Amino acid sequence: MGNIIVAFSKPQDGRNIRNILVKHGIQVTASCTSGAQVLASTDDLRSGIVVSGYRFGDMTCRQLADQLPPGFDLLLIASPSRWSGEAMGKIVCLPAPFKMGDLVSTVRMIEQTQAEKRRRMRHQPPQKRREEDQKAIDTAKAILMERNRMTEPEAHKYLQKCSMDSQVSLIEAAQMVISLYKMA
């Protein structure tokens, strides 16, 4: 099961949706009443579904969808008069009022779609790095090997750890190592 975040500006609406999902065996990770709360809740999560109303005090559902991390989908529950005729982009729309079964099946369908995307991503061959990016990584490894007496696998592992700790790409971590040693 994925991470489900219920987000409605009216707390009672959020509780009602949360109760329906929980009643049908769908675990809810967080309940929020603003877009900022939703974004804060997604910080530590890789993927999930935001079940949302149309408008919050601080943003609309479209603004929220644009700011969600890549692994998240937004399920909008609102009157069709709010969104009909508009291109909602990657937002899945469920017209209100709705049947409980429609809500549950839509959430499960989105979960299955996300699981299928993750499976496909795992089976894709790794992308080839650009030559200049690979050169930066090799240069950083050479610096680490020479100055810190590391082996090539140790230098690579060090760059990976720097990348994860700093929350930057491997290339950016390599560029940081190069710039630090050029300054020294």
C-alpha positions as CSV (number, residue, x, y, z in Angstrom):
1,M,0.0,0.0,0.0
2,G,1.1,3.5,-0.8
3,N,1.2,6.7,1.3
4,I,-2.3,8.3,1.3
5,I,-2.6,11.9,2.4
6,V,-6.1,13.3,2.9
7,A,-6.2,17.1,2.4
8,F,-9.4,19.2,2.7
9,S,-9.7,22.8,4.0
10,K,-12.6,21.7,6.2
11,P,-11.4,19.2,8.8
12,Q,-14.8,17.4,8.9
13,D,-14.6,16.7,5.2
14,G,-11.1,15.3,5.7
15,R,-12.2,13.1,8.6
16,N,-15.1,11.8,6.5
17,I,-12.9,10.8,3.6
18,R,-10.2,9.4,5.9
19,N,-12.9,7.2,7.7
20,I,-14.2,5.9,4.3
21,L,-10.7,4.9,3.3
22,V,-9.8,3.3,6.6
23,K,-13.1,1.4,6.7
24,H,-12.1,-0.2,3.4
25,G,-8.6,-1.2,4.5
26,I,-6.7,1.7,3.0
27,Q,-4.2,3.2,5.5
28,V,-4.0,7.0,5.6
29,T,-0.6,8.5,6.4
30,A,-1.6,12.0,7.1
31,S,-4.6,14.4,7.2
32,C,-4.0,18.0,6.3
33,T,-6.0,21.2,6.0
34,S,-3.6,23.3,3.9
35,G,-1.4,22.9,0.9
36,A,1.7,23.7,3.0
37,Q,0.9,20.9,5.4
38,V,0.6,18.5,2.4
39,L,4.0,19.5,1.0
40,A,5.6,19.1,4.5
41,S,4.0,15.6,4.8
42,T,5.5,14.6,1.4
43,D,9.0,15.6,2.4
44,D,9.9,12.2,3.9
45,L,7.9,10.1,1.4
46,R,9.0,8.8,-2.0
47,S,5.5,8.4,-3.5
48,G,1.8,8.4,-2.7
49,I,-1.6,9.8,-3.3
50,V,-3.0,13.1,-2.1
51,V,-6.8,12.9,-1.9
52,S,-7.8,16.6,-2.0
53,G,-10.5,19.2,-2.2
54,Y,-10.4,21.9,-4.8
55,R,-9.2,24.9,-2.7
56,F,-7.2,25.5,0.5
57,G,-6.6,28.7,2.3
58,D,-3.1,28.9,0.9
59,M,-3.4,27.4,-2.6
60,T,-5.6,25.6,-5.2
61,C,-5.4,21.9,-6.0
62,R,-3.7,22.8,-9.3
63,Q,-0.9,24.8,-7.5
64,L,-0.5,21.9,-5.0
65,A,-0.3,19.3,-7.9
66,D,2.5,21.4,-9.5
67,Q,4.5,21.4,-6.3
68,L,4.1,17.8,-5.4
69,P,7.2,15.6,-5.7
70,P,7.3,13.4,-8.8
71,G,6.2,10.2,-7.2
72,F,2.8,11.7,-6.0
73,D,-0.5,11.8,-7.7
74,L,-3.4,14.0,-6.8
75,L,-7.0,12.8,-6.6
76,L,-9.4,15.7,-6.7
77,I,-12.8,15.3,-5.1
78,A,-14.9,18.3,-6.2
79,S,-18.1,19.3,-8.0
80,P,-17.6,19.0,-11.7
81,S,-18.6,22.6,-12.0
82,R,-15.2,23.4,-10.4
83,W,-13.1,21.5,-13.0
84,S,-15.2,20.5,-16.0
85,G,-14.0,21.9,-19.2
86,E,-10.5,22.6,-17.8
87,A,-7.4,20.6,-18.7
88,M,-6.5,19.3,-15.2
89,G,-3.2,17.8,-16.4
90,K,-2.0,15.0,-14.1
91,I,-4.9,15.4,-11.6
92,V,-7.4,12.6,-11.4
93,C,-10.9,14.0,-10.8
94,L,-13.7,12.3,-8.9
95,P,-17.0,14.1,-9.1
96,A,-18.7,15.0,-5.8
97,P,-21.0,13.7,-4.6
98,F,-19.5,10.3,-5.1
99,K,-20.2,6.7,-4.0
100,M,-17.8,5.1,-1.5
101,G,-17.0,2.3,-3.9
102,D,-15.9,4.9,-6.6
103,L,-13.5,6.5,-4.1
104,V,-12.0,3.3,-3.0
105,S,-11.7,1.8,-6.5
106,T,-10.1,5.1,-7.8
107,V,-7.5,5.1,-5.0
108,R,-6.7,1.5,-5.6
109,M,-6.4,2.1,-9.4
110,I,-3.9,4.9,-8.8
111,E,-2.0,2.7,-6.4
112,Q,-1.8,0.0,-9.0
113,T,-0.6,2.5,-11.7
114,Q,2.1,3.8,-9.3
115,A,3.2,0.2,-8.6
116,E,3.4,-0.6,-12.3
117,K,5.5,2.6,-12.9
118,R,7.9,1.5,-10.1
119,R,8.2,-2.0,-11.6
120,R,9.0,-0.6,-15.0
121,M,11.6,1.8,-13.6
122,R,13.4,-1.1,-11.9
123,H,13.6,-3.0,-15.1
124,Q,15.0,-0.1,-17.2
125,P,18.7,-0.2,-18.0
126,P,20.6,2.5,-16.3
127,Q,21.0,5.7,-18.3
128,K,24.3,6.4,-19.8
129,R,26.0,9.5,-18.3
130,R,27.2,12.3,-20.4
131,E,30.9,12.2,-21.2
132,E,31.6,15.5,-19.3
133,D,29.7,14.2,-16.2
134,Q,31.6,10.9,-16.2
135,K,34.8,12.9,-16.5
136,A,33.9,15.0,-13.4
137,I,33.2,11.8,-11.4
138,D,36.5,10.2,-12.6
139,T,38.4,13.4,-11.7
140,A,36.9,13.5,-8.2
141,K,37.6,9.8,-7.6
142,A,41.2,10.4,-8.8
143,I,41.6,13.3,-6.3
144,L,40.2,11.2,-3.5
145,M,42.4,8.3,-4.4
146,E,45.6,10.4,-4.6
147,R,45.0,12.7,-1.5
148,N,43.2,10.3,0.8
149,R,44.8,7.1,-0.4
150,M,41.5,5.5,-1.2
151,T,40.9,2.6,-3.7
152,E,38.6,3.3,-6.6
153,P,35.6,1.5,-5.1
154,E,36.2,3.4,-1.8
155,A,36.3,6.8,-3.6
156,H,33.1,5.9,-5.5
157,K,31.3,4.9,-2.3
158,Y,32.5,8.1,-0.7
159,L,31.0,10.2,-3.5
160,Q,27.8,8.3,-3.3
161,K,27.6,8.9,0.5
162,C,28.3,12.6,0.0
163,S,25.6,12.7,-2.7
164,M,23.0,11.1,-0.4
165,D,24.0,13.1,2.7
166,S,23.9,16.4,0.8
167,Q,20.8,15.4,-1.2
168,V,22.5,16.2,-4.5
169,S,23.3,14.2,-7.6
170,L,26.5,12.2,-7.8
171,I,27.8,14.6,-10.4
172,E,27.2,17.6,-8.1
173,A,28.9,15.7,-5.3
174,A,31.9,15.1,-7.6
175,Q,32.0,18.8,-8.6
176,M,32.0,19.8,-4.9
177,V,35.0,17.5,-4.2
178,I,36.8,18.9,-7.2
179,S,36.1,22.5,-6.1
180,L,37.1,21.9,-2.5
181,Y,40.5,20.3,-3.5
182,K,41.2,23.1,-6.0
183,M,40.8,25.6,-3.2
184,A,43.2,23.7,-0.9
